[in-house]
């Protein structure tokens, strides 16, 4: 594109700003119903700001290069809009519509101004198409990345919630585990357990695997790593929830848990922990 044709889009954006804004807003409201997600006032404010930033960016030339420094503020705004709409529950298509719905009003203005020059009309229309397609793809990419970050954060929070460290007694902690124990979860387990050992000064940590469906070599290695880390912090570990099937699997795999105290149930492990800390159990007499 020549400098003359490069100047057409920013000129149209500037001289027809009010009309473009009104028509663009109608296009957006037709494409989806914002409802409680976003007010029409907020939508108008975002649209007006975007038009102004786009006009400034395209005025610098190279109207289709959205990675140019002149498009920095445009990208920043689209990034903010995409992330906020992702959190508000907008779909990817609704998010991209913010940009793509400006095509129709802008193309109509381009045809009005360049209708008598077919070559220039074709060139400018193609440039505008390329520009908005790139901006639409950019909003989708940011939207997708923000959604992935939300999902990753939620998964992290669920992992932390699924590995609570409970104080059973003075000096005794319990870590009930449910589900598969993989490398990522082992790291969270270790961090949570070690942190609680430091906070409480516990001498015994019971790792209950009653809720772990299967134990393979990798799971056993993760358990041993957790036990070793706890010992380095000065706490002994007891593994409870060793069911017959799991005991047979551990023997079959040749995993050495000889240095680790194991119990069939959490109650048995708690009883042993009390003995190790020099505390006694006393059975309560039934009331008369």
C-alpha positions, 0 to 999 in steps of 0.5 A, a space after each residue: 500500500 502507498 502512503 496515500 492509501 495508508 492514510 484512508 483508514 485513519 482519516 475515515 476513523 477520525 472524520 466519521 468517529 461519531 457515526 461509526 461509534 453509533 453504528 458499531 454499538 448497534 452491531 454489537 448489541 445485535 450480535 449478543 445481549 450483554 444483559 448483566 454481563 456488561 452495561 450499554 454505557 460501559 460498552 459505549 465507553 470501551 468502544 469509544 476508547 478503542 476507536 480513538 486508540 485505533 485511529 492514532 495507531 493507524 495514523 502512524 502508517 503500516 495499518 496492518 502491522 498490529 505488532 508495530 509499536 504504534 499499536 501497543 496501546 491498542 493491544 493493551 486495551 484489547 488484552 484488558 477487554 479480552 481478559 475481563 470478558 473471559 472472567 465475566 463469562 463471555 464466549 470466545 466469539 462474543 469477545 472477538 465480536 467486539 472488534 469484528 463487528 466494526 467491519 460493517 460500519 467501516 466498510 460502508 464508509 470506505 465504499 462511500 468515499 472510494 466508490 468511484 475508484 475501484 482499485 483503491 477501494 479494493 486495496 483499502 478494503 483488503 487492508 481493513 479486512 487484514 487489520 480486523 482479522 488480526 485484531 480479532 485473532 489477537 483477542 481470541 488468543 488473549 481470551 484463551 490464554 486468560 481462561 487457561 490461567 484461570 483453569 490452572 489456578 483453579 486446579 492448583 487451588 483444588 489440589 491444595 484443598 484436596 491435601 489438608 494437613 490436620 492437627 489431631 493432637 499435640 505433636 501429631 499431624 494427619 494428612 488424609 490423601 484422596 485420589 492419584 498421587 502424581 509429581 505435581 501433587 507430591 510437591 504440594 503435599 510436601 510443601 503443605 506438610 513441611 509448612 505445618 510441621 514448622 508451624 506446629 512443631 509436630 513430632 509425628 505425621 500420619 499420611 493416610 492413603 485410604 483414599 488412594 485407589 492404587 499404588 504403583 512404583 511411582 506413587 510409592 516413590 512419592 510417598 518415600 520422598 514425602 517421608 524423607 522430607 518430613 524426617 529432615 524437618 525432625 518429624 517421623 511419619 506413619 503411613 496408614 490405610 495399607 489395605 491387603 491389595 495395596 500391601 500385595 502390590 507393594 510387595 510385588 513391586 519390590 518397594 522397600 517400606 521397611 524403614 517406615 511404620 505402616 498401619 492398616 487404619 488411621 485409628 491404628 496409626 493415631 494410637 501408635 503416634 500417641 505411644 511414640 509421643 509418650 501419651 496414653 489413651 484412656 477408655 471412657 466409662 459408659 455413663 450409668 
